[in-house]
Amino acid sequence: MPGLVNINTAGLGDSRLFAPVSIGKLAQAIISYRQSSGFFPNSAHLLKVQGMTRDGFKQVAPRIAARSETFRILSEGRVTSTGARQRIQEIVHIGLHSLTTLSYREDDL
């Protein structure tokens, strides 16, 4: 079974999200809402999209998620020849049309 569909990144072609409800205008309405109002903070905000009914929401709710657009990336490495170790941490925000680094840090271990 495929994973949940992120309503903050799903496109018109993602039939896993829109299959149980009318695909045409509703799919475009969801994408237009997201572009004008920003990311959905949670899946229940789909009910604010014009054309989304409670019944339609109930049909898609088990297959959707509104995942965060902010991520922490942590990487650790070791140089074999010297044994030196380092950790790099970066916090990024993925916008509709951009990727922004919010924080970057390097530490010797």
C-alpha positions as CSV (number, residue, x, y, z in Angstrom):
1,M,0.0,0.0,0.0
2,P,1.5,3.4,-0.9
3,G,2.2,6.0,1.7
4,L,0.1,9.0,2.6
5,V,-0.1,11.9,0.1
6,N,1.2,15.2,1.3
7,I,-1.5,17.8,0.5
8,N,1.1,20.5,0.6
9,T,3.0,19.1,-2.3
10,A,0.5,16.9,-4.3
11,G,0.0,18.0,-7.9
12,L,-2.8,17.6,-10.4
13,G,-1.5,14.2,-11.5
14,D,-1.6,12.6,-8.0
15,S,-4.6,10.4,-8.5
16,R,-4.1,8.7,-5.1
17,L,-5.4,12.0,-3.5
18,F,-8.2,12.8,-5.8
19,A,-9.5,9.4,-6.9
20,P,-12.5,9.1,-4.7
21,V,-13.8,12.6,-5.3
22,S,-14.4,14.6,-8.5
23,I,-10.9,15.1,-9.9
24,G,-11.1,18.1,-12.2
25,K,-12.1,21.3,-10.6
26,L,-11.6,20.2,-7.0
27,A,-7.9,19.2,-7.6
28,Q,-7.3,22.6,-9.2
29,A,-9.2,24.3,-6.4
30,I,-6.9,22.6,-3.8
31,I,-3.8,23.6,-5.6
32,S,-5.0,27.2,-6.1
33,Y,-5.9,27.5,-2.5
34,R,-2.5,26.3,-1.5
35,Q,-0.8,28.7,-3.8
36,S,-2.8,31.7,-2.6
37,S,-3.1,30.9,1.1
38,G,0.1,28.9,1.7
39,F,0.6,25.4,3.1
40,F,-2.2,23.6,4.9
41,P,-1.4,23.4,8.6
42,N,-3.4,20.2,8.9
43,S,-5.5,18.1,6.7
44,A,-8.8,19.4,8.1
45,H,-8.1,22.7,6.4
46,L,-9.1,21.0,3.1
47,L,-12.6,21.8,4.2
48,K,-11.9,25.5,3.5
49,V,-11.3,24.7,-0.2
50,Q,-14.3,25.7,-2.3
51,G,-16.0,22.5,-3.5
52,M,-14.6,20.2,-0.8
53,T,-17.6,18.6,1.1
54,R,-17.5,16.8,4.4
55,D,-18.2,13.5,2.5
56,G,-15.4,14.1,0.1
57,F,-13.1,14.9,3.0
58,K,-14.1,11.7,4.7
59,Q,-13.1,9.8,1.6
60,V,-9.7,11.3,1.2
61,A,-8.8,11.8,4.9
62,P,-7.3,8.3,5.5
63,R,-4.9,8.8,2.6
64,I,-3.6,12.3,3.2
65,A,-1.3,14.2,5.5
66,A,-0.2,17.8,5.9
67,R,3.5,17.2,6.7
68,S,5.7,20.0,7.9
69,E,7.7,22.0,5.4
70,T,10.5,22.5,7.9
71,F,13.1,19.7,8.2
72,R,16.2,19.0,10.3
73,I,19.0,17.3,8.4
74,L,21.7,15.7,10.5
75,S,24.8,14.0,9.1
76,E,27.9,12.5,10.9
77,G,31.0,11.3,9.2
78,R,34.5,10.0,10.0
79,V,37.7,10.2,8.0
80,T,39.2,6.7,8.0
81,S,42.8,7.7,7.8
82,T,42.8,10.2,10.7
83,G,39.7,9.1,12.7
84,A,38.5,12.7,12.7
85,R,34.7,12.9,13.1
86,Q,32.3,15.7,12.3
87,R,28.6,16.4,12.6
88,I,26.7,18.7,10.3
89,Q,23.2,19.9,11.1
90,E,21.0,22.0,8.8
91,I,17.5,23.2,9.3
92,V,15.7,24.0,6.0
93,H,12.3,25.3,5.0
94,I,10.8,24.1,1.8
95,G,8.5,26.7,0.3
96,L,6.3,26.5,-2.7
97,H,9.0,27.8,-5.0
98,S,12.1,27.9,-2.8
99,L,14.4,26.2,-0.3
100,T,15.7,28.3,2.6
101,T,18.4,27.4,5.1
102,L,17.2,28.5,8.5
103,S,20.2,27.2,10.4
104,Y,23.6,25.5,9.7
105,R,26.1,24.1,12.2
106,E,29.3,22.0,12.1
107,D,30.7,20.3,15.1
108,D,33.9,18.3,15.6
109,L,33.2,15.1,17.6
